[in-house]
Amino acid sequence: MDPISVFAGRDFPVIRIPESQRNFKSESIERAIKEFRKNVKNEELAWLFENCFPNTLDTTVTYAQVNGKPDTYVITGDIDAMWLRDSSAQVWPYIAFANEDADLKNLIAGVINRQTRYILKDAYANAFYQDPNKQGEWSSDLTDMKAGVHERKWEIDSLCYPIRLAYNYWKITRDTEPFDADWKNAVQLILNVFKDQQQKGGKGAYKFQRKTAVGTDTRALQGYGYPVNPVGLICSAFRPSDDATVFSFLIPSNFFAVVSLNQAAEMVETLTGDKALAKDLKALGKEVKDALDQFATVNHPKYGKIYAFEIDGFGSHLLMDDANVPSLLSLPYLNAVDVEDGVYQNTRKFVLSTDNPFYFAGKAGAGIGGPHVGIDMIWPMAITMQGLTSTSHKEIKSCIKTLASTHAGTGFMHETFHKDDPRNFTRPWFAWANTLFGEFLWKTYKETPNLLD
């Protein structure tokens, strides 16, 4: 059946993978789906929620016990590799259900355990294979590639997301089992990498080049990128989109690092009693925060003081926002700034306007995109994040309406869709976008259910 015909006919067939073929079943998530379907009268939204919210569990997780401990491998969807970022974000909304579902709790603990092993394997890598000996498609990249590493693009957020997941898992479940000596060693390694990438003593340990025609897939100047003035911020060679930064001080990711460093410090001090490590984590968090306060903003002639997207510490800055998270738009979602913060609100107005070179508006919808897929391609993830960070009921409802009208009858979110034609989309199986949209719908249902009518 043609998906557009289904959509046009307002028919919502069962398209979720059959129960017998699902990778993992959570009773608590099934109850949430039933509750949503029962109480939300908009049939299409109920259908989308049932398809999208469990998509990570249905299709992307491989759960087992390894050496008596939970172990969970999570692919992104149509790419058979586990990103530290994506895997954290994919299971993030399930933490709220963990205390009522022991199996789901163990699955999330398994993600934390596997991420710990990956960080200890290579803290500069962003994505890994389940097979520790696999040599993948990027094994010829000019960097210190190891077997079992899918891609070695250094991104600050790749080390922040596992901390975010671990911290909130601990806070909600009070389970301390995943936080053993290996986990503490991974935290120490994260601190070491962050300090190295402040580049106070030179270029740092990391460099990366790829033989490619895609400019955003490699780094300039022998793989080290353009120089920075070491002002206390942390360099990120790549963005959460996996695209190379222009100026290495990526502001949204540095905000995320401040949150993560303080969360890690609290965990280390409470769970291990290592006050020295906790002190070092907090000290770096303060140093980065002070540098953000001093260097992260610029005065825009139209919007006033706003956050730059990237800077180099010499005075150069890049004004834009990207769809992937962390983004400037997502800062309140990551607990990095208050949603009412004046600079954030100014920045929000900028990034949700055509003054942002990667904000696209067309017949099908409007939203933030990025260089990764190209011009005029809007990311549903960015529209979802716009709704998750909005305090306006009108805006939240508009975001939901746009997302419900641009899935091209497939019943799932995609990586991107063309601003004028949602049938022109990329990545039909992108679990992070699906789960994030489910998180948005569930939050709206719990807080303002009338917006779903």
ROKE-214252 format. One record per residue: residue in three letters; z, x, y of N, C-alpha, C in turn. Coordinates in steps of 0.02 Angstrom, whole numbers, plus 32768, in hexadecimal, padded with zeros to 4 digits. Example, Ala and Ser with C-alpha at 12.3 -4.5 7.8 and 13.67 -1.06 7.14 Angstrom:
<recs>
Ala818682947EE4818682677F1F818682947F5B Ser816282827F90816582AC7FCB818A82858002 
</recs>
This chain:
<recs>
Met8000802A7FC48000800080008000802C803E Asp7FD5801E806D7FD1804480AB8010803980D4 Pro8033806F80E980728066810C806B8041814E Ile8034804A8171802B802781B080237FDC81A4 Ser80027FC9816E7FFC7F82815E803F7F63814F Val80687F89812B80AC7F70811D80D27F65815E Phe80CD7F96818B80F17F9281CA80D87F5781F3 Ala80977F5081F780797F1B8220808C7ED68205 Gly80937ED181C480A37E9081A680ED7E8181A4 Arg81167EAF81BF815E7EA681C081797E998179 Asp815C7EBD814A81737EB9810681977EFA80F7 Phe81D27EF680D881FA7F3280CE82077F3C8083 Pro81D77F59806081DE7F61801882117F978007 Val82287F997FCA82557FCD7FB3822E800E7FAD Ile823F803E7FD5821D80807FD2824E80B87FC5 Arg828F80A97FC682C080DC7FB682B680F17F6D Ile82BF81317F6082B4814B7F1D82E081247EEB Pro82C681157EB082ED80EF7E7F832F81127E6D Glu836180EA7E5E83A481057E5283A3813A7E1B Ser837B812F7DE7837A815D7DAF835D81A17DC2 Gln833A81A57DFA831B81E37E0F834082067E49 Arg837781E87E60839C82047E9883C382427E82 Asn83C582737EAF83E882B27E9F843382A97E9C Phe844D827B7EC5849682737ECA84A4822C7EE1 Lys84D8820E7EC484EB81CB7ED8853281CB7EF3 Ser853B81AE7F2D857C81A87F4D858E815E7F52 Glu85C5814B7F3485DB81057F3785EB80F17F7F Ser8609811E7FA5861C810D7FEA85DF81038016 Ile85AC812B800C856F81228034854B80E2801F Glu854C80D27FDF852E80927FC9855380577FE8 Arg8595805B7FED85BB8025800C85A9801F8056 Ala85A080598077858D805780BE8549803680C7 Ile851A8044809A84D88026809E84DD7FDA8095 Lys85047FC58064850C7F7D8059852D7F5B8094 Glu855E7F7B80B2857F7F5F80ED854F7F588127 Phe85277F8C813184F77F8B816884C47F53815E Arg84A97F4F812184777F1C811284947ED5811A Lys84D27ECD810884F17E8B810B84FC7E758153 Asn850E7EA3817F85247E9181C284F17E9C81F9 Val84BD7EC481EC84897ECF821E844F7EA0820F Lys84417E74823D84107E40823183C87E57823A Asn83C07E90825C837C7EAB826583667EC98223 Glu83387EA9820283247EBC81BF83057F0181BC Glu82DF7F1281EF82BF7F5381EF82F27F8B81F5 Leu83237F83822183577FB7822983807FBE81E9 Ala838F7F8681C983B47F898189838C7FAF8155 Trp834B7FA38153831D7FC58125831A800F8134 Leu8314802081748311806781888352808B8177 Phe838B8069818283CB8088817383D180968128 Glu83BD8067810083C1807080B7839480A8809F Asn835C80B280C0832F80E880AD8346812C80C6 Cys835C812E81058367816D812783AC818B811B Phe83E18162811F8424817E811E843381A480DD Pro8420818C80A3842F81B0806583F981E28050 Asn83C781ED807B838D82148066839F825B8050 Thr83CE827A807283E582BD805E840082BC8017 Leu842B828B8008844982867FC6841682737F91 Asp83EA82457FA483B8822D7F73838882637F5D Thr8374828E7F8C833982B77F7F834183027F87 Thr8377831B7FA7837783627FBA83AF838C7F9D Val83E2836D7F7F841C83947F69841883A37F1E Thr843183DD7F0C843B83F07EC6848484057EC0 Tyr84AB83DD7E9C84F383E77E99850884007E54 Ala853584317E52854E844C7E128592846B7E1D Gln85AF84837DE885EC84AB7DEB85DA84F37DD8 Val85ED85237E0285E085697DF58623858E7DF6 Asn863485AC7DBF867485CF7DB986AF85A27DCB Gly86A985637DB786DF85347DC286E385187E08 Lys86B185287E3286B185107E78867384E67E86 Pro867984B47EB1863E848C7EC3860984B87EE2 Asp85CB84A97ED3859284D07EED8559849F7EFB Thr8540849F7F38850C84707F4C84D484947F70 Tyr8499848E7F55845C84A97F748439846E7F95 Val842384777FD3840584417FFA83C384588018 Ile838D84398004834C844980218341841C805E Thr8311842D80888305840780C582DD83C780B8 Gly82BC83C5807E828C8390806F825083B08050 Asp821A83B3807581DB83CD805981D684198058 Ile820C843B806A820F84848064824884958035 Asp823A84B67FFE826C84C67FCC829385047FE0 Ala82BD84FC801382EA8532802883248511804D Met835C8534804F8399851A806F83A5853F80B0 Trp839F851B80E783B08535812983FB852B8134 Leu841D855E814F846385558160846C851C8192 Arg8440851881C2844384E381F48436849F81D7 Asp83FC849781B883E7845581A08418843A816C Ser842D8465813D845A844D8109849B84348125 Ser84B58456815884F2843F817984E883FB819A Ala84B183F581BF84A383B781E38493837E81B3 Gln8473838E817B84608359814C849C8336812D Val84D1835C811E850C833E80FE8542832C8131 Trp8539833F8170856B833481A4858582EC81A7 Pro855982B981AB8574827581B38599825A8177 Tyr8593827C813E85B58265810185FF827A8101 Ile861282A9812C865982BF812D86878284813A Ala867282568164869C821D817586AD81F28139 Phe868681F88102869181D080C686B381F8808E Ala86C18238809B86D782658065871B82518047 Asn874882388070878B82298056878C81EC8028 Glu875781C5802A8755818A7FFE872581957FC4 Asp870D81D37FBC86DA81E17F8A86E1822A7F73 Ala870482347F3B871282787F2486D3829E7F13 Asp86A1827C7EF78662829E7EE6863F82B77F24 Leu863D828D7F57861D82A07F96864382DA7FB7 Lys868482D67FB486AE830C7FCF869D834F7FAD Asn8697834E7F6B8687838B7F47864183A47F58 Leu861383757F6285CF838A7F7485CF83AF7FB7 Ile85F583967FE885F783B88029861B83FB8023 Ala865183FD7FFC8672843D7FEF8641846F7FD0 Gly861684557FA485E484807F8585B3849E7FB6 Val85A184777FEA85768492801F859984CC8043 Ile85D984C28053860084F78075860385358049 Asn8610852D8009861485677FDC85D2858D7FD9 Arg859C85697FD4855B858B7FCF854985AC8011 Gln8558858C8049854B85AB8089857285EB8092 Thr85AF85EC807985D7862A807D85B486628058 Arg859B8654801D857786887FF68539869F801B Tyr85168671803A84D88684805D84E886AF809A Ile851B869E80C0852D86C680FA8540870D80E5 Leu8566871280AF857887558096853C877B807D Lys85098758806584CC8779804D84A587968088 Asp849C876E80BE8478878680F9848787588133 Ala84B2876E815F84C8874481978492873C81CD Tyr845C876381C88425875B81F883F0872B81DF Ala83F4871681A183C186EA818583D086A18195 Asn839C8679819A83A5863281AA839A8604816E Ala8377861C813A836685F081018363861980C1 Phe837685F8808A837E861A804A836285F08010 Tyr835586137FD9833E85F17F9C837985E77F6C Gln837185B57F4083A385AB7F0C83A485E57EDB Asp836986007ECD836286397EA1837186797EC8 Pro83A8869C7EB983BA86D77EE1838A87127ED9 Asn835D870D7EAA832D87447EA082E787347EB8 Lys82DE86FA7ED4829A86E57EE88281870C7F24 Gln824387217F208220873F7F5981F0870A7F73 Gly81FB86F27FAF81D686B97FC8819A86CB7FF3 Glu818186988016814386A0803C814B86CE8078 Trp818986DA808F8192870580CA81B0874980B6 Ser81A9875B807781C7879A806081A787D78081 Ser816C87CF809E814B880780BF815D880E8109 Asp818A87E28122819F87E8816881BD882D8174 Leu81B2884681B081CA888981C28211888481DC Thr823F887F81AE8286887C81BB82A9888E817A Asp82EA888E8178830E88A1813B83128866810B Met82D9885580ED82D7881B80BF82F7882C807D Lys831D87FB8063833E88018022832487CC7FF3 Ala832787D97FB3831587A77F818343876A7F89 Gly8326872F7F81834C86F27F89834D86D67FCF Val833586FD7FFF833186E7804582EC86C88051 His82EA868B806982AA866B80788290868580BA Glu82BB868880EC82A5869D812F82DF86BF8152 Arg82CF86F2817983048719819A82FB871881E5 Lys82FD86DC820082F986D48248834086CC8264 Trp835486FC828C839886FA82A7839F86C382DC Glu83CB869382CE83D8865B82FA8423865082FE Ile843F8651833984878648834284A0860B831C Asp847B85D483228493859583068498859782BA Ser847485C4829A847985C9825184BF85DC823B Leu84E585FF8265852A86108255855C85E08273 Cys854685B982A48573858782C2857885488296 Tyr85418532827B854184F48255857184F78219 Pro8572852D81F185A2852F81BA85EB852B81D1 Ile85FA8548820B863E85428226864C84FA823A Arg861C84DA825B86258494826E863284688231 Leu860B847281FD8614844B81C08658845981A1 Ala86698498819A86A984AB817B86E4849081A2 Tyr86E2849881E4871A8483820E872684388209 Asn86F28412820E86FA83C9820C870A83AF81C6 Tyr86EF83D08193870283C0814F874D83CB8145 Trp87668404815C87AD8414815787D883E3817E Lys87C483D381BA87EB83A681E487EF836081C6 Ile87B9834981A887B78304818E87D683008148 Thr87C78330811D87DF832B80D78820835180CB Arg882F838280F5886883B080ED886283DB80AE Asp882883DC8091881B840580568812844D806C Thr8836847C804C883184C2805E880F84ED8028 Glu87F984CE7FF287DD84F37FBA87A1851F7FCD Pro877385077FF78739853180068749856F8030 Phe87858572804C879285A4807F87BB85DD8062 Asp879A8603803787B9863A801287A9867C8034 Ala87B486B2801087A886F5802C875E86FF803E Asp873186E5801586EA86EB802686DA86C88067 Trp86F5868C807086E9866780AE8702868E80EA Lys873E86AA80E5875986D2811C872D870F812A Asn8714872F80F586E7876880FF86A787528122 Ala868F87168113865386FB8134866186F0817F Val869C86D7818F86AE86CD81D586B1871081F9 Gln86CE874381D986D0878581F7868987A08203 Leu865C879381D4861787A981DA85F487848214 Ile86028744821A85E6871E825285FB873D8295 Leu863B874D829A8655876C82D8863187AE82E4 Asn862887D682B08607881782B785BF880F82CF Val859C87DE82B3855687D382C7855287BB830F Phe857D878D8321857D87748366858987AE8397 Lys85B887DA838785C6881283B3858B884283B6 Asp856D884F837C8532887A837A84FB885F83A7 Gln84F2881D83A584BC87FF83CA84CC87F08413 Gln85078805842985128809847284EB8843848F Gln84D88872846484AF88AC847584CC88D684AD Lys850D88DE84AB852E890884DD8521895384D1 Gly851489648491850A89AA848184C289BB8470 Gly849489908484844E899C8474842D895E8457 Lys83F98967843283D0892F841A83F0890883E2 Gly8422892483C1844289028389841F89108347 Ala843B88F683118425890782CE83E788E182B7 Tyr83D688AC82DA83A2887E82C18360888982E5 Lys832A888882BD82E7888482D982BC885D82A8 Phe8285884182C2825C881582988215881382B3 Gln81E5881C8286819F88118296817D87F08259 Arg814B87C98268812487A8823380DB87B08243 Lys80B387BD8210806B87C0821880518779821A Thr804087618255802F871A825E80068711829E Ala7FE086DA829E7FBB86C782DB7FE586998307 Val8020868582EE804B86578312807E8680833A Gly80768680837C809F86AB83A680E9869C83A3 Thr80FB865D83988142864B83968163865D8353 Asp813D867A83258158868C82E4816A86D682DF Thr816586FA8316817487418313819687568354 Arg81AB8795835881CF87AF839281A887E883B2 Ala81AD87EC83F3818B8821841981B288638415 Leu81928897842F81B288D8843881D288F383F8 Gln81A888FE83C681BD8919838681F188EF8363 Gly81F188AE8373821D88808350826088748370 Tyr826E889583A882AF888D83C982AE88588401 Gly827388428414826F8812844A82768832848E Tyr826E880A84C282738824850682BB88398515 Pro82C4886B853E83078885854B83338853856F Val8375885B856583A68832858783D7885E85AC Asn83F7884385DE842E88648600846E884C85DF Pro8495887785BF84CE886085988507884585C3 Val8506880485CE853787E485FA856E87C085D4 Gly856E87C6859285A287A6856A8588876E853D Leu854B87588549852D8724851F8513874384DE Ile8501871984AE84E9872F846C849E87238469 Cys8479875484528431874D844A84208724840C Ser83ED86FB841283D286D683D9838786E583D8 Ala8370870483A3832A8716839E82FE86D98398 Phe831986A5837882F48668836D831E862B8381 Arg82FB85F5838E831985B4839E8327858D835F Pro834C855683638356852C83288316850C830F Ser82E185108334829F84FA831C827F852F82F1 Asp829E856A82EB828285A582CA824A85C582F3 Asp824585B28333821585D283608238860B8385 Ala8214864083948230867883B88246866483FE Thr827E867F84148293867584598267869E8488 Val8262868884C6824186B084FA827386E18517 Phe82AC86C6852F82E486EF8545831D86E58512 Ser833A871B84FB8364871784BF83A786F484C8 Phe83BE86ED850583FC86C9851083ED867E8510 Leu83EF866184D583DF861A84CC841E85F284DD Ile841C85CD8515845985AF85318478857A8503 Pro8452854A84E88473851884BC849785388481 Ser847A856B84648498858C842A84D685B4843D Asn84D785CF8479851385F28490854C85C0849C Phe853C858584B6856F855184BC858B853F8477 Phe855E85388446857285288402859F855F83E6 Ala858F859D83F585B685D683DC85FE85D383F7 Val860785BF8434864A85BB8450867485898428 Val8657854F841B867A851C83F3868B853883AE Ser865A8558838E86638570834A869785A88346 Leu869685D5837686C6860B8375870D85F1837B Asn871885C083A5875C85A483AC8770857C836E Gln87408559834F8750853683118761856782D9 Ala873A859C82D4874785CF82A1878A85F082AC Ala879C85FC82EB87DC861B82FA881685EF82E3 Glu881185AE82F18845858082DB884C857F828F Met8814857F826D8816857D8224883385BE8208 Val881D85F68221883486378208887F863E8212 Glu8896862D824D88DE8635825B890886068230 Thr88F185C88229891785968203891485A181B8 Leu88D985B2819F88CF85B5815688DC85F98138 Thr88D3862E815F88DB86728144891486998165 Gly89298682819F895E86A681C3894786E681E4 Asp890686F281E688EC872F820488E687258250 Lys891B87348272891D872982BA88F0875A82E0 Ala88E6879482C488BB87C682E5887287AE82E6 Leu885A879682AD8815877C82AB880E873F82D7 Ala8840871382D4883E86D782FF883C86EA8349 Lys8862871D835B8862873483A1881E874F83B5 Asp87FE8775838887BC8790839687888758839E Leu878C87258374875E86ED8378876686C883BB Lys87A486BB83CD87B18698840D879C86C28449 Ala87A68704844387938730847B8748872F8486 Leu87228731845086D9872E845886C486EA8472 Gly86E486B5845A86D48673847486DF866E84BF Lys8716868B84D68724868A851E86F286B48545 Glu86DF86ED852986AF8718854B866C86F48553 Val865586D4851E861686B08521861B86758551 Lys86538651854F865C8618857D865C862F85C6 Asp867E866685D4867F8681861886388694862F Ala861286B1860285CD86C4861385A28687861E Leu85AB865285F6858786138602859885F78646 Asp85D885F7865785ED85DD869885CB860286D1 Gln85C0864386C785A4866C86FC8558866C86FF Phe8538866886C484F0867686C284C4863C86A9 Ala84E18608868C84B885D68668849685A38695 Thr84AB859C86D38491856786FE846185838732 Val84338558874884068566877F8404852A87AD Asn83F2853487E983EC84FC881983A384E4881A His839A84A78802835884898800834D84618840 Pro8312846888608306844488A0830983F8889A Lys82FE83DE885E82FD83958855833D837A8835 Tyr835A83A088068392838787DE83D583A687F0 Gly83D583D8881B841483FA882B8424842F87F6 Lys8463843C87EC8477847087BD846C84578776 Ile8445847D874F8437846B8709843F84A986DE Tyr8444849E869D844684D5866E83FF84ED865F Ala83F6852F865F83B7854C864883B6854885FC Phe837B854C85E08373854C8597837C8593857B Glu835D85C4859C8363860A85898367863485C8 Ile838C866B85C3838F869C85FA838E86E285DB Asp8385871486068385875985ED83BD8783860B Gly83E587668638841C878B8656840787B48692 Phe83C687BB869C83AD87E086D6839E87B18711 Gly839E87718704838D87408738835487128725 Ser8331872386F082FA86F786D9831786BE86B0 His82F7868486B5830E864A868E82D3861E867B Leu82DB85F9864582A985CA862C82C585848630 Leu82A28557865382B98512865A828F84E5862D Met82AF84CB85F98290849E85C982C78485859B Asp82B5845D856B82E1844F853282B6844484F6 Asp82D2845284BB82AF844C847C82D084148454 Ala82AB83F7842582C483BE840082FA83CF83CF Asn82F9840C83B38328841D837E836E8429839A Val839F8420836F83E584238383840484648368 Pro8425848D8392843C847D83D58405847F840A Ser8409844F843683DE844A8471840B843E84AC Leu83EF844184E88417842F8522842C83E6851E Leu83FF83BB8508840F837485028449836884D3 Ser84508390849E84818384846984C6839F8477 Leu84D283C084B0851183E384BB854F83B784B2 Pro8550837884CA858B834F84BC8593833D8472 Tyr855D8335844F855F832684078581835E83E1 Leu8579839C83F9859783D683DA85DB83E783F6 Asn85F583BB8421863683C4844286388403846D Ala85FE8415848885F9845184B18606844384FB Val85F384088512860183F28556861483A88554 Asp8637839285888646834B858E8608832685A4 Val85FD82EB858685C182C5859685BE82B285E0 Glu85F882AE860185FA829C864885F482D88676 Asp85F18313865A85EB8350868285AF834B86B1 Gly85BA835A86F18586835187238548837C8716 Val855383BA8702851A83E686F584F383CD86B8 Tyr851783B6868684F5839B864B84CC835E865E Gln84E88331868684C382F586998485830686C2 Asn848A833886EE844F834F8712841B836B86E2 Thr8433839286B2840783B1868183E6837B8656 Arg840C8349864483F28312861C83B882EF863F Lys83C082E38680838B82C386A6834C82EF86A6 Phe8357833086AB831E835E86AB82FB835E8668 Val83208367863182FF837085F082E0832F85D7 Leu82F682F685F082D882B585DE82A6829E8612 Ser828482CE862F825082BF8661821582ED8653 Thr81DD82DC867181A28306866981A683478690 Asp81DD835386B381E9839586D081FC83C78699 Asn821483AE8661821D83D7862581D883DC8605 Pro81BC841885FF8177841F85E6816F8406859E Phe81A583FB857B81A083E2853681BC839C852E Tyr81B98375856481C7832E8560818583098565 Phe817782E08534813682BE8530814082738531 Ala81168250855881198207855D80D381EB8552 Gly80CF81BA8525808E819D8516809381548501 Lys8060813A84E1805E80F484CF809180E28499 Ala809F8111846D80CD810384358115810E8446 Gly8123813A8476816881488487816D818584B5 Ala81AA819884C381B781D184EE81F281F884D1 Gly81EE823A84D58225826284BB821582AC84BF Ile824582D484AA823F831C84AE821C8336846F Gly81F18367847881D0838A844181E283D38444 Gly81B083FE843B81BB8445843E817E846C8427 Pro818084AD842D814684D68419813884D583CE His816A84C583A5816484CE835D812984A9833F Val811F846A835380E78442833A80B0843E836F Gly80C4843B83AF8091843E83E3809684068416 Ile806984088445806883DB847E805C83938466 Asp807D836484888076831C847E80958301843D Met80B8832D841980DA831883DC8124831083E9 Ile813D82D383E2818282C283F081AB82C783B0 Trp81E882E183B5821482E6837B824482AA8379 Pro8242828183448274824C833D82BC82668342 Met82C782A3832B830A82C0832F832282C18378 Ala82F682D083A6830982D483EC8318828F8408 Ile82F3825D83F483018218840A8344820283ED Thr8351821283AE83918203839083C9822583B6 Met83C1826483C883F4828883ED83FE826B8432 Gln83C88254845183CE8233849183FC81F6848B Gly83F381CF8455841E8196844A846581A9843A Leu846F81DC841284B281F183FF84DA820D8439 Thr84B88226846D84DB824384A684DA821584E3 Ser84C281D884DB84BD81AA851384FC8180851B Thr850C81718559854381418567852780FF8580 Ser84E580F7857F84C480BB859784AE8090855D His84C58053855984B180258524846580198526 Lys844B8015856284038009856983DB8044854C Glu83F28080855A83CF80BC854183D580C184F5 Ile841080B384DB841A80B6849283EC8084846F Lys83E98048848A83BE8014846C837480298470 Ser8361804784A8831C805D84B0830B8094847E Cys833980C28471832D80F78440832480DA83FB Ile834E80AB83E98349808C83A78306806783A0 Lys82F3804483D582B4801F83D48279804E83CA Thr8279808683EE824380B683E8823F80D383A1 Leu827980E58386827A81028343826380D0830E Ala8276809183188262805D82E88218804C82ED Ser81F9805D832481B3804B832E818380868322 Thr819E80C0830F817380FB83098177811D82C4 His819380FB82928196811982508155810D8229 Ala812580EB824980E280E0822D80E480BB81EB Gly8115808F81E48119806681A881328089816A Thr814680C88170815C80EF813681A480E18124 Gly81CB80C88153821280BC8146823E80F9814D Phe8221813181648247816E816D8236818E81B1 Met826381B881C9825581E08205822B821C81F1 His82088237822181DD8271821581F282AB8242 Glu81D382E3823781E0831C826381C9830B82AA Thr818982F682B1816E82E482F2813C82AA82E9 Phe812D828A832180F6825A832380D382638366 His809282518367806C825883A58081822383D6 Lys808582368415809E82098449807681C8844E Asp803681CA8439800B818F843E7FFD816D83FB Asp8010818D83C47FFF8172838380328189834F Pro8062815F833B80958173830B8078818182C5 Arg803A816B82B8801B817A8278800881C38271 Asn800581E582AA7FF9822D82AB803D824F82AC Phe8057825F8271809A827C826D809A82B9823F Thr80D082E0824480D9831B82198117831281EE Arg8115833081B3814C83328183816782ED8171 Pro814882CD81418160828B812A81A4828E8107 Trp81B882C980F081F882D080CE8221830680F2 Phe824982F081218271831D814B82B782FF814F Ala82E283158121832182F28115835182F48151 Trp8351832A8177837E832E81B0836F82F581E1 Ala832F82EA81F0831D82B4821F833382708203 Asn832D826681C28341822781A4838D821C81A8 Thr83B3824F819383FB824881928417824181D9 Leu83FB8265820884118261824E8405821B826A Phe83CC81FE825A83BD81BA827083EF81898250 Gly83FE819382108430816981EF847481708211 Glu848681AD822484C581B8824884C68191828A Phe848E819182AD8488816D82EC8490812282E2 Leu846F810782B0847580C082A284BC80AD828E Trp84DC80D68265852080C7824E855180CA8289 Lys854A80FC82B38575810182EF856C80C4831C Thr852E80B0832685218076834F853E80378330 Tyr8536803082EE85517FF782CA859D7FF382D2 Lys85BF802C82CE8608802D82D1862280228319 Glu85FC803A834A86158039838F85F87FFF83B9 Thr85B97FF383B385977FBF83DB85657F9983B0 Pro857C7F73837F854D7F55834F851D7F23836F Asn852F7F0883A985017ED983CA84BF7EF983DE Leu84BF7F3C83E584817F5F83F8844E7F6083BF Leu84647F4F838384377F4F834984177F0B833D Asp842A7ED98364840E7E96835B83C57E948370 
</recs>
